[in-house]
């Protein structure tokens, strides 16, 4: 088994994949563990960043508030 960090277009790890064979792709970097320590880190010049680059939501606050109210209502009704 081979384990890879999957990079987005900005070279930030957005996922971990465990595959049956070797893959040679610029957006897949072989790593030694499925540990989530690579998530949201940048791989540049063959080095992992020490800081993280977690995504920031671009959804409008009112949309978020609307969905939160809906979820709260559904949870309340299911109790």
QUILIN-V922114 format. One record per backbone hydrogen bond with DSSP energy under -0.5 kcal/mol. CO is the residue of the C=O (numbers start at 1). NH is the residue of the N-H. E is the energy in kcal/mol with one decimal. If there is no record, write none. Layout:
((CO & NH & E) (CO & NH & E))
This chain:
((2 & 19 & -3.0) (3 & 31 & -2.7) (4 & 6 & -0.5) (4 & 17 & -2.9) (5 & 7 & -0.6) (5 & 29 & -2.4) (6 & 14 & -2.9) (6 & 15 & -0.9) (8 & 11 & -2.1) (11 & 43 & -2.8) (12 & 8 & -2.2) (13 & 40 & -2.8) (15 & 6 & -3.2) (17 & 4 & -3.2) (17 & 19 & -0.6) (19 & 2 & -3.0) (23 & 25 & -0.7) (25 & 28 & -1.5) (27 & 7 & -3.1) (28 & 25 & -0.6) (28 & 30 & -0.5) (29 & 5 & -3.1) (31 & 3 & -0.6) (35 & 38 & -0.8) (36 & 39 & -1.4) (38 & 41 & -2.1) (40 & 53 & -3.3) (41 & 13 & -2.7) (42 & 44 & -0.7) (42 & 49 & -2.5) (44 & 47 & -1.2) (47 & 44 & -2.6) (60 & 63 & -0.6) (60 & 64 & -1.9) (61 & 65 & -2.7) (62 & 66 & -2.0) (63 & 67 & -2.3) (64 & 68 & -2.6) (65 & 69 & -2.2) (66 & 70 & -1.8) (67 & 71 & -2.6) (68 & 72 & -2.9) (69 & 73 & -2.3) (70 & 74 & -2.4) (71 & 75 & -2.7) (72 & 76 & -2.5) (73 & 77 & -2.6) (74 & 78 & -1.3) (75 & 79 & -0.6) (76 & 79 & -0.9))
